[in-house]
Amino acid sequence: MILDSSNTTPGAPGNHDTPGPALRRRAAVCPYCGVGCRITADVVGERIVNITADKQAVPNYGMLCQKGATLKSPGIWDASGRLKYPMMRRRRDEPLRRATWDEVAEFIAERLHAIRAEHGRDACAFYGSGQLDTEASYVFNKLFKGSLGTNNMDTNSRLCMSSAVSGYIQSFGCDGPPTSYEDLFEAEVYLVAGANMAVNHPVLFNMMRKRMARRPHVKLIVLDPRRTQTAAAADIHVPLVPGSDVAFLHLISRRLLDRGRVDEAYIAAHTEGFDTYRDHLMSLDTAALLTECDMDEAVVDRVVEMLARPARLLSLYCQGFNQSVRGVDKNTALINLHLQLGEIGKPGAGPFSLTGQPNAMGGREVGYLCHQLPGYRFVTDDEHRAAVERHWRLAPGSISPAPGLSAVPMFESLSRSEVKAIWTACTNPVVSMPDTATTRAALQRAELVIHQDCYHPTETGRFADVLLPAAQWGEKTGTMTNSERLVSRSQKLFDAPGVAMPDWWIAARIGRAMGFDGFDYVTSEQVWDEYRQLTAGTLCDQSGITNARLASGPLRWPCPSEDHPGTVRRYDDGEFPTPTGRARFITATAAGADETPDDDYPMVLTTGRIAGQWHTRTRTGKVPELSREDPEPFVEMHPADAKALGLRDGHPVRIAGRRGAAIAKARITAGIRRGLVFATFHFGDGYAAGVNINDLTNPAFDPISKQPELKYCAVRLEPVPVSEAGDSDPVPAEATHDG
């Protein structure tokens, strides 16, 4: 659902005999998906009375989705559900007790120093979030990779978009999309793959639908095994069998090659590796590819016809593409198609990865994954490490040259007691990690668990030795980068409850307590200035995006000087940051899915989001309006599968896999392939015991991107007997949680 700001209910105070608190109007960035919608909040006292959006302002032009429009909901701000004060315990057999910032800072410093001294610097780890603002991600990076000297720092963005990162780097030599939202208004063919944009990026999808309504020649192709809301709006819906994306893209590329749909001039001038790629395509058995996709050839013919004529092709893709042991192959296969057609670097064309979190892009720029450093630098590069060490005034060799542990290996190592201490911030891995039994075991075995969050209790917080209260969106000033490289400043609306503080402040406070230099920040603006200067001359140069400029509005990087207008589109000159200056055709020949169905587990489970909820529901679960459409866990299945199993719509079903099981309500629909079931990952044990779908999902990951296979695992469905339904029916708990 899209709301236009003109349709929002005015919330300014009414007329009163005595004047109340003055109304304040503040600009902010929506804290949900990677669209990066800018909103205007009308604030009276400590309360948001209205949320609107400026029709003329990028990137959302007056539109808001239902989650953004309900940010004023009282449940979000209710202090009774907030973590307001630090809490700690010195021993696991003690209950958590309220503490002061000085007390928890001293305790954390003492414990981390002791663990490092006994077990080495890599005995400590940090697991963060694409919801952390850039300032927070930067200070955590400086603390862990710089002062503590460990690269064991990763985030939940590893679960979302690291395959897109690796795909861009392999093909173009650099992360970051070449496109912007302006291309939505120039494209002639939209190819949406692995993304239900109508649900997960509704503002962008509405832009596309408006263009298609005004320009009937503009077409939409959707690749998805489910007939989602996005697929229902498509000119061509391609209901691929799960895991066959690479086969389908190879099939399309080969068929186009056979028809001469190749931009020979662009390929000769700006690419390398085409001969190997072409030879590989020509060696493929197209009939076998069609069989692998389990696709009606007429559907393939229609896609080929649509792409055979010159047209500006804009591809949009997200977690359905990335969350796979072949995620990088899927990304590079799609980029190959763009290079083959010469559809890149010009208005309306290019491969456009969509981020699922508000600052997943900013985190990539700040280097918050275990192999990165700020400014698209890498820990393995001697010059990169030296440059960052100089900027942070560290001794040479302070930053380790070895990549740290990515998300899945981090928790596996913690479960084996190899990593001893973990600090989690702004995320809820007990619900969101694949194979959550391992995550729970890891936190139980850890010597020290520090959890930093806005809300309490949460599933992850229950394992904590220290709870650190963080200010949430609206209670702090911070900077974020959306999916199109647009850097925006979100303003503070009012104070946080209790003594909750911004995430950057907390990290800096612990850094000072540990005796490290360089953490004496007073404002977030100081942090931003230090960070942006570190990006100067890099591939994601933001040095020209000053605090003063951000106060006036957002800017896209690269933005290398204070008079630079920002960059709408990259690679428009055909030059790429590779050693040869050319984009690379990457020939994907890897194997298929890590896990396959068998007689015991004959079906495939895929997971995803729903429109009204966000991650593990810490915030959205407190908004009644958002839970009305999908108030409880459900599992979609085809009518034929339901009939064969004796399942009825609305009845509880047990989904069993090789790692665990979960219960949900059956939702029978013809809009899903036979043999496939779909469930959401939003519901954890804070909602009801036994409903977390990530108890089943597969922790196997792509060998390059380290992104886990959350979209494909083998399961069986079992009806819950009527006699057990009363005990097994999910019943909401009092509190719901998120990351």
Residue, then its C-alpha position, 0 to 999 in steps of 0.5 A: m500500500i502506498l500513501d500519498s502525503s496529501n492523503t495523510t491525516p493532519g495531526a497538528p494540535g487543535n485549537h485550545d484555550t491555552p497554548g500548548p508546546a510549539l510544533r516543530r517540523r523536522a526532516a528525517v529518513c525512514p528507518y525501514c527498507g533501502v529506498g531511503c524515503r525522506i519524510t517530514a515529521d511534525v513534532v509536539g513535545e516528545r510526540i510525532v503528530n504527523i508524518t508527511a513527505d514532500k512531493q518535490a523531494v527525492p527520492n520518494y516524491g511525496m510517497l510513503c509505504q504503510k510502514g513509513a506512514t505509521l512511524k508516529s504510532p504510539g506503540i513504537w515510542d511507548a517507553s514500557g517496551r524500551l531499553k532505557y538504562p544499561m543492565m549487566r551481570r557479572r556471572r551467568d547465574e545472576p539476574l541482570r541489574r540496572a547499572t550506570w554508563d560508567e559501570v558498564a563501560e568499566f566492566i566491558a573494558e575489563r572483560l574484553h582486555a582480559i579475554r584478548a590477553e588470554h585468548g588473543r585479539d580474534a577471541c572477540a567479535f562484533y555483529g552489527s546491522g544495516q540499520l546502524d547509521t554510518e557514524a555508528s558503523y564507522v566508530f565500531n569499525k575503528l574500535f574493532k578493526g583498528s584499536l582491538g585489532t580484529n577483523n571479526m566484524d560482520t553484520n546482518s547485511r551479510l545475509c542480505m546483499s553481500s552477493a550483490v557486492s561481490g558481483y559488482i566487484q567481479s564484473f566492474g572492479c567496484d561495489g555500488p550500483p551504476t544506476s539511480y532512481e532517475d533510471l526508473f523514469e527512463a527505462e523501457v524494459y524492467l526486469v525484476a528478479g528475486a524481488n517482490m518490489a510491490v511489497n518490499h520496495p513499494v515506493l519504487f514499484n509505484m514509480m514504475r507502475k506510474r511510468m508503465a501507465r503513462r508509457p504503454h510501450v514500457k514493459l515489466i518482466v518478473l522472475d519469481p517462483r511465486r505469483t507475487q503482487t509484483a508478478a501479478a502486475a507483470d507483462i511476463h511472469v517467469p515462474l522459475v523453479p527455485g535455484s534455476d536463475v543462472a540457467f534461465l539467464h544463460l538460456i536467454s543470453r544464448r537465445l539472444l546471441d543466436r539472434g545477433r542481439v549483441d552490442e559488438a561495438y560496446i563489447a569491443a570498446h569497454t569489456e573483456g572476457f566475451d569470447t570465453y563467455r560466448d564459447h560457454l553459452m554456445s556449449l550449453d544444451t538449451a533443451a537441458l537449460l529449459t528442463e532445469c528451469d521447468m519452464d514453458e518454452a512459450v514464456v521463454d520465447r516471449v522474454v526473448e522477443m521483448l529483449a531482442r529489440p533495442a530497449r533500455l533494460l533496467s534490472l532490479y534484484c534483491q534477496g531472492f537473487n542474493q541469498s544463495v550458494r550461487g548468489v554471486d553467479k546469479n549476479t554476474a550472469l545478470i550483469n553479463l546480459h547487460l554487457q552483452l546488450g550494451e545496456i549500462g551507463k546510459p539513462g534507463a539502463g543497468p543492473f540495479s541491486l536493491t538494498g533491504q535495509p536503510n543503511a546497508m549501502g552506507g555500511r558497505e561504504v564504511g567497510y563494516l564487513c569482515h574483509q573491508l575497510p572504509g572507502y571501499r578498501f580491503v584488509t588484505d591490501d597493504e596500501h589500504r591498511a596503511a592509509v587507514e592506520r595513518h588516518w586513525r593514527l595507529a601504529p603500522g601493523s595495527i590492522s590485521p591483514a587477514p579477513g575476519l569471520s563472516a556472519v555464519p562462521m562467526f556464530e559457528s566459531l562462537s558455538r565451538s568456544e573459539v570466539k569467546a566474546i561477542w557484541t551485537a548491535c541493532t540486530n536480533p540474530v537469534v531470530s534472523m540467522p539461518d539454523t538458529a539452533t547454532t546461534r542460540a548455542a553460540l550465545q549460551r557458550a560465549e564467555l561474554v555477550i554484549h547486546q545493544d538495542c532500543y527495545h527490551p526484551t528481545e530474543t537475543g537480549r535474553f542471552a546478554d551479560v550486558l544490555l546497552p540502551a540505544a537511541q532509536w530512529g528519531e532520537k538521534t541525528g545520523t547519516m544513511t545511504n540508500s540503494e541509489r548511493l544517495v547520502s541523507r541526513s536524518q535529524k533528531l526529533f526528540d530525546a531518547p528515554g532514560v539514558a539511551m544514547p546514539d550507537w556511535w556514542i556508546a561505541a566511543r564511550i567503550g573505546r575511551a574506557m578501554g584506554f584507546d585514543g581517537f574516541d573523544y567525539v562530542t557530536s555525530e557531525q565530528v564522526w561524519d567529518e572524520y569518515r568523509q575525509l577518509t573516503a577522499g580519492t576512493l571509489c566511493d568518494q564522499s569527501g565533498i558531502t559536508n555536514a553543511r551540504l547535508a543540512s540542505g539535502p541529500l547527495r549521491w556519491p561519488c562527490p569528490s569536492e564541496d562544489h561537486p553536484g554528486t553523480v547520478r550515473r556511473y560508468d557512462d564513459g565506459e571506463f571501469p575501475t579494473p586493471t584494464g579499465r574494462a568491465r569483465f564477462i564472468t563465466a559462471t560454471a558452478a554447481g547447483a543448490d547445496e541441499t536437495p529434496d529427497d523422500d524424507y524432505p520432498m519439498v522446497l522451502t523459500t522465505g521472504r518478507i510481508a508488506g506490514q512487517w520489518h525484520t523480526r518485528t521489534r518496531t512493526g510488531k508494536v503497530p496494530e495497523l501493520s499486523r491486520e493483514d498478516p497477524e500470524p505466521f503462515v505457510e503458502m502452498h499449492p492446492a495440489d500439495a495441500k490436497a495430497l497431504g490432507l491440509r486445509d486452509g487456515h489449519p496449523v501445519r508443521i514444517a519440518g527440515r533437516r535442522g529443525a521445525a516450525i508451526a504456521k497456518a496453512r495458506i493455500t494458493a495457486g500462485i505458487r509452484r507445486g513442490l514449493v512452500f513459502a514462509t515469512f521470517h519475521f516471527g520469532d519466539g517472542y511471538a510464540a514458541g516454535v514458529n521461527i522459520n529460521d530454525l530450518t534454513n540452511p547455513a551453507f553459503d556462497p564461497i565468494s560472498k559468504q552469503p547464506e542459502l536462506k531461500y532454499c532448503a528441503v522440508r516436509l509438511e505435516p498436518v498438526p492433529v486436531s487434538e494437538a491444534g489447541d496446544s500447537d496453534p501459535v499464540p502471540a506473546e506479550a512482546t515482539h522483537d526485531g533487529 
